[in-house]
Amino acid sequence: MSDSFAAPVVPDSLGAPVQLPAKAARLIDGHHGDISPDEFRRAAHAAVDWIADYLEHPERQPVKAQVAPGETSAQLPLSAPEQPESLDDIVRDFHNVIMPGITHWNHPSFFGYFSISGSYPGILGELFAAGLNVNNMLWLTSPAATELELRTVDWLRQLMGLGDGWFGEITDTASISTLYALAAAREAAGFDVRAQGLSGRSDMPVLRVYASEHAHSSVDKAVITLGLGHNNVVKIPVDASYRMRPDALRAAIEQDRAAGMYPLAIVATVGTTSTSSVDSVRDAVAIAREFGCWLHVDGAYGGPAAIVPEMRWLLDGIDGADSLVVNPHKWLFTPVDCSVLYTRRPEALRSAFSLVAEYLRTPEGDSVVNLMDYGVQLGRRFRSLKLWMVLRAFGAEGIAERLRFHCELAREFAGTLHYEGDWEISAPVPLSLVCFRYAPSGTTEAQRNVINTAILEHVNASGVALLSHTKLEERVVLRLAIGSVRTQREHIEQTWAALRTAARDVMSQHSDQQR
């Protein structure tokens, strides 16, 4: 192609013809502006081989990123390139620049926060979804995407033992699912906040939301975002097993009603972040019905465990709740992000968010579900494809067996701690999370906090495993959360060895400091 190639003439915004530079014409010529299919095939095949090898041999990577703050950005140019770069060069930089700064959540010895993992079927679904790149906002924009989402979340509903009458949709995270649920609760309360807002209204009582003192911070953020005021999140005390106390919940609601406040919603948690404690859904349902509150159940972590038949008790009473969130990207082997929001009152959710501009009206009308009507986002990724592939590839029995195994590993680790001197279990172990700490005799609580913090830093810095921490009654407590589809007993054993080594080293330093 010569430099004298005739550039196309296109109209500007006012209709006047504009001559595109010849260079621009050359750039958009050829493969419709994209790289060549052959170049993509070669790079994509190599990437799939690399991913399979990466997941087959996770021990080759340290779990925690081994970089200092700013080390990655120091290797990145300050501006995007002027000229195209080859995929070979880009992939080379992925390996040399990006990979050293990655903390490997897919690693079987990643035990921090809540362990997650992307399984091969889920990764394959993500690949297909990226290739299709559809926007699942209207039924019309991809009928299969909408209908697959509705059917897949209904499969999951059945697997967890929920009854009929639940509407489900996929969001990105439990934070957004909880925000949507509380927005629906605000709409269902009947104060016409959608039209009139909250500010400057003399007819609007103070709206209160009740949750365990161990509830996830997403509840607080949802209340802040919805304009209810952070002061109106009422944290309810817990019992010795860190479960929300029904008597304290009832007393708080009664006190607020006597003060002229409006009890809007209760959030019960099935698998709290700090300890995996399980609030009684049945008790929360009874109190919610007594006072006319919306009941939202946060089962982001623990909810999928109800797929295991002997663990259905986790969601006992759930069909009396108004909404529920579970996260397949936490403990259901589905790549991030994939959260499922269920509600028995979809009309309230739709009323809170539906706003149909003329350019979004379609001839199907109310004969189809348009998922854009049930949330803030218009653009929606095809997330159901990866969840559908995971559910099919593992099946109900395969999923239950894997979750059961994780809980078994957690109980075994707790048993090891129980019989080891100076180590203690800090909370019950109902699921696959173990809270524990090193509590050597002759040390104060303040010293133990310092010691356990140091142990955590030592283990994480080693690259052998990654754990996280919490505080229970001002005690620093270590958390080992099992949830990766690739975790085996050997990974727990290696982590336990690293913990004991770290404790020995930390105590040696502690003794030197005491001299």
N, C-alpha and C positions, 0 to 999 in steps of 0.2 A: 504494500500500500504506500503510495507516494504522499509527500507532504502537501501536494496540491489537490488531494482528495476533496471533493466538493462537500462542504459541511451542510447539514440539513438546515432548513429554515423553519423556525417555529414561532408562533405568535407569543408576544409577552402578555402580561395580565390585562392589558388594555386592548389587545387584539392586533397591535402593530407587529409586523414581522421582525424577528431577531435572528441574526446569523450566529449559529454556534461556532466556536473556534474549531478548526480542523482537528486539533489535538483531542478535544472532547468527543468529536465524532469517532476518532480512532478508538478511544477508550470504551465506548459503548458498542462498538462493532464486534463481531466474532461470536463469542459464547453468551450473547444476551447480557453482557456486562459482568458476568461471573467468571470464575476461573474455569478451566476446562473440566469436563466430566472425568477424563482419564486422570488428571492430577488429583481430583477429589477421591476417586476410587483408590488410587495408590496410597494416599495419606490416610484414608478412612480404614482401609484394610490393615495397614500398619498400626493404626490406633486401636482397633479391636484386638489385635494380637497383643499389643502392649497392655491393654486393660485386663485381658484374661490372665496374662502372666503376672501382672501386678497383684491381682486378687488371689492368684494361686500361691504366690510366695510373699505374703505380707511381712514375713520376718526380715526381709531385706531392707525394710524402711524403719527408722525410728518412729515411734508413735507420735511424739511431739515434735513440732517444727524446731529445727536446730539453727535458728537465725536470731539476730539481735534486732531490736526496733530500728526501722529505716534501712535495713540491709537489702531487702528486696527492692524497695523504691529507688535506692541508689544505683541499681543496675538497669533501671527503666528510663528511656529517654524522656525528656521533659515535654516533647511534642510528638504528635503522630507523624509517621513518615510521609514525605512528599511523593515518593515514588512507590509503586507496588513492591512488595517483598514476597519471596517464594514461601510456599508452605513448609518446605524443608527448613528454612531459616527460622520460621515462626515456631515450628515444633521443636527445633533444637533449643530455642530459648525457653520453651515450656519445660523441658527437662532440666536445663542448666540454671535457670533463673527462678522459675515458679516453684518447681517441685521441692527445693530445699526449704521453702517457706510454708509448706503444707503440713498441717496437723492431720493425721490420717484417721478420720472418723470411721473409715471402713476397716481399720485394723482390728483383728480379733482381740487385741489387748487394750483397746480403747474402752475404758470403763468410767469415763467422766460424764458428768451431767446426766443425760439419758443416752445410753449407747444406741447408735443407729447403724444400719447397714443397707447398702444397695445391692440387691441380689441380681444375678445374671438376667432373669426374666424382666425385672424392673428396669434394668439398664437398657435392655433391648426395646422395651416399650417406650422409654425416653428417647431412644434413637429414632424410632418410627415417628413419634410425636414431633420431634424437631424437624424431621424431613418433611412431614405434611404441613407443619406450621399453620394450623387452622386456628381461627378465633371462634371459640365456642360460646358466643354471646347470645345468639338467637338459634332457634331450632333450624331455621333456614340456612344459616351460615355454615352448618355442617350437621345435618340430621343425625348421622351416626354418632357424632361426638356427644350430643345431648342425650340420645337414647342409651348409649353405652354407659354414660355417667349415672343416669338414673337406675339402670339395671344393676350396675356394679355395686353401688352403695346399698342397694336393696339386698344383694347377695350378702354383703358384710353385715347388714342388719340381722339377717336370718342366722348367720354364723355366730353372732354374739348373743342370740336368744331373745332379741327384742320382738315384741308382738307386732301386729299389723297397725297401720295408721301413722307411721313415721315417714316424713318427707326428708330426703337427704340430698346434700350437694357437697361438692369438693371445693375447698378454699386452699390457700397456701399454708397457713399455720394455725395452730390453736388460738393464738392471740387474736387473729381476725375472726375465727369462728366464735370465740367468746364475745368479741365486740358486736358481732351480728346478733347473737342471742340476746344480749342485754339491750340492743337497739330495738329488737322485737318486743322485749318486755316493756320498754318505755312506750312503744306504740300501743301495745295491748292495754296499758293502764288507762287509756282514754283521755289523755290531757291535750291531744292535738298538738303535740310538740312539733310534728312534721310541718305544719302550716304556720303555727304561731311562735315557735321557738320557746326558749326558756327565760330569756332576759326580760326584765321590766314587767313581769306578770304578778299581779297581786293574788290571782286565783291558784297559783302553783305552790303546792306544799313542797317541803324538802323531801327528795326521793332518796331512799336508803337501800344499799345493797349489802348483804350479809355473806361472809365467807370465813372459813377457818383461818386462824392466824398463820397456818402453813399453806394457804392457797397460793397459787402462782401469781406472780406480779402482773400477769396479763389482765387479771380482774381489775386491779388498780388502774392500769393504763386504759382499759375500756371505759371505766367510769370517768376518768379524766377527759378522754376524747369525746364522750357523749355529753359533756358539759354538766354532769351531775355533781362534780366537786369531789376532790380526793378525800375531804373530811367526811364524806358520806359513805365511805367503805367501812363497814363495821366488822372488825376482826373478832371472831368468836374464839374463846379459849378452847383448848383441847384437853383430852384425858391423858392418862399415862401412856397410851399407845399412839398419841398424837392425832387422834380422831376428833373431829368437831363435836362438841358436847351439845346434844339436843336441848338439855335443860337451859344451858346458857344462851342458846339461840332463841328459844322461846322467850326467855326473860328480856333479852335485848330488844326483840320486836315489840313486846308489850310496853317496855319503857319508852320506845320511840313513838308508838301510837299514842300513849298518854301525853306525850309532848307535842302532839299535832303533826308528827312526821308521817310519811307514807312509805310503808315497807314494799319496795318495788320487786326485789328479786333476792333469791338465795342461791348461792353457788356451793354445791357439794363436790368434793374431789375424790376421785377413785384413783389413788396412786399419787400422793403429793410429791412435789419435787424434792423436798429435803429428805423425807423418810419413806416414801411410798405408802403412807398410811391411807386407810380406806374409810372415808366418812360413810355413815349409814344412809344410803339413798332412801330406804323405806322410811326412816324417821324424818328425813328432810322433806319427803313428799307429804307426810302427814301434817307437818308444821306449815308447809307452803299452802296446802289446801285450807287449813284452819284460818290463815290470815290473808288469803287471797294473793299470795306472792307467786311470781314466776319462779320455777325451779330449773336452774341450769346445772347440768352435771359435767364436770371437767374430767373426762376419762382419757385425756390425751395420751397418757402413758399406760395406765392400767386397763383401760377399756378393752383393747384387743385380747387381753388374757381371758376374757369371758368366752372366747372361742374354745378354750379347753373345757370340756364338759364339767369336770369336778371343780372348776373355778367360776361357774355361773353365779355363785353367791355374790361376786363383786358388784353385779348390777341388779341385785335383788330389789324389786320395787320400781325399776326404771320406767315401766310403762305408765307410771303416774307422774313422771317428770314432763317438763315442757320442751326441753332441749338437751342435747348431749353432743359432746365433741370427742372424737377419737382421732389419733394421728397414725395412719399407716406408715408414715415415714419414721416413726420412732421404733415400734416393736412389731412391724409387719413387713420388714424387708423391702420396702418400697423407697426408691431414691427421693431425697428432699427435692421439692416440697410437695406434701400431700396430706391435707387435713380434711376430715369429713365432719360436717355439721348436720345433725339430725334435729328435727323439730316435729312435735305433734300439732303445732299451730302454724302451718306455713302461711296462712292468710295474714297473720300478724307480721311475719318476716317480709312478705311481699308488700304489704301496706307500708312498711317502714322504708322501703327502698325503690319500689317500682316507679319509674318516670320514663314514659315512652315518647321520645321525640318523633316527629313526623317521619324522619328518614330511617327510623327503626321499626316502623309499622309494616307488618307483612300480612298477606292474605289469609294465613292460617288462623289468626286471631287467638282466641282462648282455647282452641282445639289442641294446642301444643303447649309444652312448657318452654319458656324462654328464660334460661338461667340468669340472664342479666337482671331480671326482676327481683332477684333474691340476694342482692348485695350491692356494694358501691362500684365495683369494677365493671366496666363494659367489656374490656378485653379479658378473655379467660383462656388459659392454656388447656391443652387436651390431656389433663392429668389422669383421667380415668383409664387411659390406655395401659399405663404401666401397672396400675393397681389390678386391673382385669387380668393382665398377664401373670402377675404374681399369684393371685387367687387360683388361677387355673393350673399354673405350673406346680404349685405345692399341694393344692387341695386342702379340704378341711382337716383331714387326718394329719397331713404333713405339717401344716401350720401348728396344730395343737401339739404335736410331738416336739417340735422345736421350742415352743414356748414352755412346755413342761420341762424340757431339759434345762433351759435357762434357770427356771425356778429351782430345779434340783441342784444345779451348780452353786446357786446362791446359798442354799441351805447347807451344802457341804462346806462352803467357805466359812459360814457362820459357825458351824460345828468345830472347824479347825481353830478358829479364834477362841471359842469357848474353852477349849482344853489347853490353850497356850498361855503360859504365865504372862501377866502384865498387859495382855490385850483384852479388850472388852467390847461386847456388842452394845451399841448405843440405842438401838430401836428394834422393834419387831421386824421380821422379814416375811411379809405376806406375799411378796412377788419376787423380782429378780434383783433387787437393790439391797445391799448390805451397808449399814452405817456402823462404823466402828472407830476405835481410837486406841492409841498406845497410852497406857496409864501406869507407868512404873511406880512401884512403891517408893515412898520417901520424897515424892515431888508434889508441889502444890498444884492447884487447878490452873493458876496462871502459867506456871512452868509447863504444864502438860499442853496448854494451848500453843506455846512456842515450840515445843517438841514436835507436836503433830503437824504444825505448819511446815516445819523444817523437813520432816519425813516426806510430806507430800511433794515438796520442792525437789528433794533428792530423787524420788522415784520418777517424777515427771521429766526431770532433766536427764535421766539415764537413757530415755528412749525405749526402755523395756515395756513400759505400760504408761497409761495416763489415767489418773483419778481426779476427782474434784472434792470439794469440802462443803460443809454447811456449819451452822451453829445451832446447838440445842441447849437451851438454858445457859447461854454464854459459854458453852463448851465447844471448842473446835472439834469437829467430827469428820472423819474421812468417809467418802462415799465410793463404793465399787458397784457400778451399775452394769449388769450383763444384758446384752440385747443383740449382739451381732450374730448373724446367721453362721459366721465362721468360727465363733469362739468354742474352744474345746477345753477339757480339764487341764491340759498342759499349759494353757495360757494363764489359767488361774494359779497353777503351781508356780510358774515363773514369776508372776506378780507377787505372790506370797513370799517367795525367796527374796525378791527385790525390796519388799517392805521390811523384812527382818534385817537385811543388810543395812538398809537406811536407818532403821531404829538403832542398830548397834553403833553406826558411825555417829549419829546425832547424839547418842548418850555419851559416847567417848568425848565429843566436843563439849558437851554439857558438864561432864566431870572435870575436864581441864579448866573450864571457866569458873567452877566452884572452888578450885584450889586457891 
